[in-house]
Amino acid sequence: MSRRLFWLLSVVIGWTYVGFPLVVLARGRWSRRPIQAGDITPSVSVVIAAHNEAPVIRQRMENLLSQDYPGDRLEVIVASDGSTDTTVASASAVASDRARVLDLGRVGKADALNAAAAVATGEILVFSDANSEFAPDAIRHLTRPFADPTVGGVAGDQRYAQPDGATNGTGERQYWDIDRRLKEAESAAGNVISATGAIYAIRRELFQPVAAGVTDDFITSTAVIAQGRRLVFARDAIAYEPVARDERAEFGRKVRVMTRGLRGVAVARDLLDPARHGFYALQLLTHKVLRRLMAIPLVLILVTSLFLWDDGPIYRVAVVGQLLVYGLGVIGLLLRDRPAGRRPWFAIPSFFLLVNIASLHALWNLLSGRRIDRWQPVRRDVGT
């Protein structure tokens, strides 16, 4: 029984971390669905929900208003979610006929986004975060795929910038480098799984009100797929976002994102039906469910390997390999304040360890019914 469990867990883990990425890359190369992108300039409304973002909101609005995009085709809407600092005053100082500020009560991010989308006038809704920064031509690249009528949404490329004094982020950035390659392959063959909140866009008529307690970027971007349109990736539409200052802040962010993300998959569970959504259903299951619950099979296979130690060298190698990875991860966390802790052989295992521990916390939140409807920015040197 232990051997069967070991090999079953090996297949699940191997598929999630190795098999699935290889299949995605192969489909991106040999099963391509070209996108008819073009130099178009549809009217655009950039929507940002902000809670106590006074240190960055003015700079953020100026960054958007200075985009290389026709000024008469671009508007910015900031929805203040019950800010108690000077967010509204700072944003209002930049407000004009191209920039609006909604001073809302503490309604939660979902309702703040819904309120902003309700007053938006653009053909395309662009969503972003208050602490992000767009490259000068980000919106122009983000809108190009909409020249193809089959495209309903476009995911941009989030890249992490390391703020001065930050002690983490190496593992995070390397993860996003890999994720970027997978998104390109997914997009080439059909759909990316979902967009990242730092930069994405959808056609205004495809916007669905965001439910509370779910990841807004996931539920909004995947609604495009649910309505029969493509969600594609624009590598040249770049948004920069700082990583969290330390692992504690990053851990809290991951727990929040995963908790809301798992709840979002539960809400959008119809997308898991392969009869309706084909290969995308497998993409969603693997990336958003299996990978976020991978801590469970990882714990089980370690325990199973220990029980099988005397049954052959392959099981002993499995035990040593797992303990080596986890040991390097622990050392990486202990050395996080030192340059050695940012070396790949420590940073990647520590990031892996952090993600999987956060996933267990998120699963507990989901099973215990704990909702995360509101958020509090985590302060950094640049952004929050």
C-alpha positions in Angstrom: 0.0 0.0 0.0 2.8 2.4 0.9 4.5 1.8 -2.4 1.4 2.4 -4.4 0.8 5.6 -2.5 4.4 6.7 -3.1 4.2 6.3 -6.8 0.7 7.8 -7.0 2.0 10.9 -5.2 5.1 10.9 -7.4 2.9 11.1 -10.5 0.8 13.9 -9.1 3.8 15.9 -8.0 5.7 15.1 -11.3 2.8 16.2 -13.4 2.3 19.4 -11.5 5.9 20.6 -11.5 7.3 18.9 -14.6 4.8 17.3 -16.9 2.3 20.1 -17.1 4.9 22.8 -17.9 6.4 20.6 -20.6 3.0 20.0 -22.2 2.2 23.7 -22.1 5.5 24.5 -23.8 4.9 21.9 -26.4 1.4 23.1 -27.2 2.7 26.7 -27.5 5.2 25.5 -30.1 3.1 23.0 -32.1 -0.5 24.0 -31.6 -0.5 27.7 -32.2 -3.5 30.0 -32.6 -2.2 33.3 -34.0 -3.5 36.6 -32.7 -4.3 39.4 -35.2 -2.8 42.3 -33.2 -2.8 45.8 -34.6 -1.9 49.4 -33.7 -5.3 50.5 -32.5 -6.2 53.1 -29.9 -9.6 52.3 -28.3 -10.8 54.5 -25.5 -9.3 53.2 -22.2 -10.3 53.5 -18.6 -7.6 52.6 -16.0 -9.2 51.4 -12.8 -7.4 51.4 -9.4 -8.8 50.6 -6.0 -6.8 52.2 -3.2 -6.8 52.0 0.6 -4.4 54.3 2.4 -2.1 54.7 -0.5 -1.1 58.3 0.1 2.7 57.7 -0.3 2.3 56.5 -3.9 -1.1 57.4 -5.3 -0.1 60.8 -6.8 3.0 59.3 -8.5 0.9 56.4 -9.8 -1.7 58.7 -11.4 1.1 60.8 -13.0 2.7 57.6 -14.3 -0.6 56.6 -16.0 -1.5 60.1 -17.3 2.0 60.3 -18.9 1.5 57.1 -20.9 2.4 57.1 -24.6 -1.2 56.9 -25.6 -3.6 59.5 -27.0 -4.7 61.7 -24.1 -8.3 62.1 -25.3 -8.6 58.3 -25.4 -7.4 57.7 -21.8 -9.0 58.2 -18.4 -7.9 57.2 -14.9 -10.4 56.3 -12.1 -9.1 55.9 -8.5 -11.7 54.4 -6.1 -10.6 55.1 -2.5 -11.8 52.3 -0.3 -12.4 54.1 3.0 -8.9 55.6 3.1 -8.1 57.3 6.4 -4.9 59.0 5.3 -4.5 61.7 2.6 -5.1 59.3 -0.3 -8.1 61.2 -1.6 -6.5 64.6 -1.2 -3.3 63.4 -3.0 -5.3 61.9 -5.8 -7.6 64.8 -6.1 -4.6 67.1 -6.6 -4.0 65.3 -9.9 -7.7 64.9 -10.8 -8.8 66.5 -14.1 -11.1 65.8 -17.0 -8.9 62.7 -17.6 -8.7 61.6 -13.9 -11.5 61.0 -11.4 -11.4 60.1 -7.7 -14.2 58.2 -6.0 -14.3 58.8 -2.2 -16.0 55.7 -1.0 -16.6 54.2 2.5 -14.8 51.0 3.6 -16.6 48.8 1.2 -13.8 46.3 0.3 -11.7 46.1 -2.8 -14.4 44.2 -4.8 -17.0 46.8 -4.4 -14.5 49.6 -4.9 -13.6 48.1 -8.3 -17.3 47.6 -9.1 -18.0 51.3 -8.4 -15.1 52.4 -10.6 -16.1 50.1 -13.4 -19.6 51.4 -13.3 -18.6 55.0 -14.1 -15.9 54.1 -16.6 -16.5 55.2 -20.1 -13.6 53.4 -22.0 -14.2 50.6 -24.4 -11.3 48.8 -22.6 -11.0 48.6 -18.9 -7.4 48.4 -17.6 -6.9 47.2 -14.0 -3.8 47.8 -11.9 -2.5 48.3 -8.4 -1.6 51.6 -6.7 2.0 50.5 -6.0 2.7 49.4 -9.6 4.4 51.4 -12.3 3.7 51.0 -16.0 6.4 51.2 -18.6 5.8 54.3 -20.8 4.2 52.2 -23.6 2.4 49.6 -21.5 -1.1 50.6 -22.4 -0.3 50.8 -26.1 1.0 47.2 -26.0 -1.9 46.1 -23.8 -4.5 47.3 -26.3 -2.9 45.9 -29.5 -4.3 42.3 -29.2 -7.9 43.8 -29.0 -7.6 44.3 -32.8 -8.5 40.6 -32.9 -12.3 40.2 -32.2 -11.7 36.8 -30.6 -9.7 38.4 -27.8 -11.7 39.5 -24.8 -8.9 40.1 -22.3 -5.1 40.8 -22.2 -2.8 39.9 -19.4 0.3 42.1 -19.1 3.8 41.2 -17.8 4.3 41.9 -14.1 8.0 42.3 -13.2 9.4 42.7 -9.7 11.8 45.5 -8.7 13.9 45.2 -5.6 13.4 48.2 -3.3 16.4 49.5 -1.4 16.9 47.5 1.8 14.7 44.6 0.8 16.1 41.2 1.8 14.0 38.8 -0.4 12.7 38.5 -3.9 15.3 36.4 -5.7 13.2 33.2 -5.6 10.1 35.3 -6.4 11.6 36.9 -9.5 13.0 33.6 -10.8 9.5 32.0 -10.4 8.0 34.8 -12.4 10.7 34.3 -15.1 9.5 30.8 -15.5 5.9 31.8 -15.3 6.4 34.3 -18.1 7.6 31.6 -20.5 4.6 29.5 -19.6 2.2 32.4 -20.2 3.6 33.0 -23.6 3.1 29.3 -24.5 -0.4 29.2 -23.1 -1.3 32.4 -25.0 0.1 31.1 -28.2 -2.1 27.9 -28.0 -5.2 29.4 -26.6 -5.6 31.1 -23.2 -3.5 32.1 -20.3 -4.9 30.8 -17.1 -5.6 34.2 -15.6 -4.1 37.7 -15.3 -2.1 39.3 -12.6 -3.5 42.3 -10.8 -0.6 44.6 -11.6 -1.6 44.9 -15.3 -4.5 43.5 -17.3 -7.3 44.6 -19.5 -10.7 43.4 -20.7 -13.4 44.6 -23.0 -15.8 46.7 -21.0 -18.9 44.7 -22.1 -17.3 41.6 -20.7 -16.9 43.0 -17.2 -18.8 41.1 -14.5 -19.3 42.5 -11.0 -16.6 41.2 -8.6 -17.8 39.1 -5.7 -16.3 39.7 -2.3 -13.8 37.3 -0.9 -12.2 36.2 -4.1 -9.1 37.3 -6.0 -10.4 40.1 -8.2 -7.9 39.8 -11.0 -8.6 36.0 -11.3 -12.4 36.3 -11.3 -12.5 39.3 -13.6 -10.0 38.0 -16.2 -11.4 34.4 -16.3 -14.9 35.8 -16.8 -13.6 36.6 -20.3 -13.0 32.9 -21.0 -16.3 32.0 -19.5 -18.0 34.2 -22.1 -16.3 32.6 -25.0 -13.4 35.0 -25.7 -9.7 34.5 -25.5 -7.5 35.8 -22.6 -4.0 36.3 -24.1 -0.6 37.5 -22.9 1.2 40.7 -24.0 4.8 40.4 -23.0 5.7 44.0 -23.9 2.9 45.4 -21.7 5.1 45.8 -18.6 4.2 46.8 -15.0 6.9 47.0 -12.3 6.0 46.1 -8.7 8.2 46.0 -5.7 8.5 42.7 -3.8 7.6 42.6 -0.1 10.4 43.9 2.2 10.8 40.6 4.0 9.5 37.0 4.2 7.0 37.8 6.9 5.3 40.4 4.7 5.5 38.2 1.7 4.1 35.2 3.6 1.0 37.3 4.6 0.5 38.4 1.0 0.7 34.9 -0.3 -1.8 33.6 2.3 -4.2 36.3 1.4 -3.8 35.8 -2.4 -4.1 32.0 -2.1 -7.1 32.1 0.2 -9.0 34.4 -2.2 -7.7 32.5 -5.2 -9.0 29.1 -4.0 -12.3 30.7 -3.2 -12.3 32.2 -6.7 -11.8 28.8 -8.3 -14.7 27.5 -6.2 -16.9 30.4 -7.5 -15.7 29.9 -11.1 -15.8 26.1 -10.9 -17.7 25.8 -14.3 -14.3 26.6 -15.9 -13.1 23.2 -14.7 -15.4 21.4 -17.1 -13.3 20.0 -19.9 -16.4 19.4 -22.0 -16.9 23.1 -22.2 -13.4 24.6 -21.9 -11.2 21.8 -23.2 -7.5 22.0 -22.3 -8.0 25.2 -20.4 -9.9 23.2 -17.7 -6.8 21.1 -17.2 -4.6 24.2 -17.1 -6.8 25.7 -14.4 -7.0 22.5 -12.3 -3.2 22.0 -12.4 -2.1 25.6 -11.9 -4.7 27.0 -9.5 -5.8 23.9 -7.6 -3.1 21.1 -7.6 -0.2 23.5 -7.3 -1.8 25.5 -4.5 -2.6 22.3 -2.6 0.7 20.6 -3.4 1.9 20.9 0.2 -0.4 18.0 1.1 1.1 15.4 -1.4 4.6 16.8 -0.5 4.1 16.0 3.2 2.5 12.6 2.4 5.4 11.5 0.1 8.0 12.5 2.7 6.3 10.4 5.3 5.7 7.5 2.9 9.4 7.6 1.8 10.5 7.4 5.4 8.4 4.3 5.9 9.9 2.8 2.7 13.5 3.5 3.6 14.4 -0.2 3.9 12.6 -1.2 0.7 15.2 0.0 -1.8 17.7 2.7 -2.8 15.1 4.8 -4.7 13.2 5.5 -1.5 16.3 6.4 0.3 17.3 8.8 -2.5 13.8 10.3 -2.3 14.1 10.9 1.5 17.6 12.5 1.1 16.5 14.6 -1.8 13.5 16.0 0.0 15.4 16.7 3.2 18.1 18.4 1.2 15.6 20.8 -0.5 13.8 21.6 2.7 17.1 22.0 4.6 18.4 24.5 2.0 15.0 26.3 2.3 15.3 26.6 6.0 18.9 27.8 5.7 17.7 30.4 3.1 15.1 31.7 5.5 17.6 31.9 8.3 20.1 33.8 6.0 17.5 36.0 4.5 19.2 39.2 5.9 22.5 38.2 4.3 23.8 38.2 0.7 24.3 34.4 0.9 20.6 33.9 1.5 19.8 35.4 -1.9 21.9 32.9 -3.8 19.8 30.6 -6.0 20.5 27.4 -4.1 19.1 29.0 -1.0 16.6 31.5 -2.4 14.7 29.1 -4.6 14.2 26.4 -2.0 13.2 29.0 0.6 10.7 30.5 -1.8 9.3 27.0 -2.4 9.0 26.3 1.3 7.4 29.7 1.9 4.8 29.2 -0.8 3.8 25.7 0.4 3.5 26.7 4.0 1.3 29.6 2.9 -0.8 27.3 0.9 -1.6 25.2 4.0 -2.6 28.3 5.8 -4.8 29.4 2.9 -6.4 25.9 2.8 -7.2 26.2 6.5 -8.8 29.6 5.9 -11.0 28.1 3.1 -12.1 25.1 5.1 -12.8 27.1 8.2 -14.8 29.7 6.3 -12.5 32.6 7.0 -13.0 35.2 4.3 -10.6 38.0 3.4 -12.8 40.8 1.9 -10.7 43.8 2.8 -7.0 44.4 2.6 -4.4 46.6 4.3 -1.3 47.7 2.3 2.0 46.4 3.5 4.4 49.3 3.5 7.6 49.2 1.5 10.2 51.8 0.5 8.5 52.2 -2.8 4.8 51.6 -2.9 2.8 49.8 -0.3 
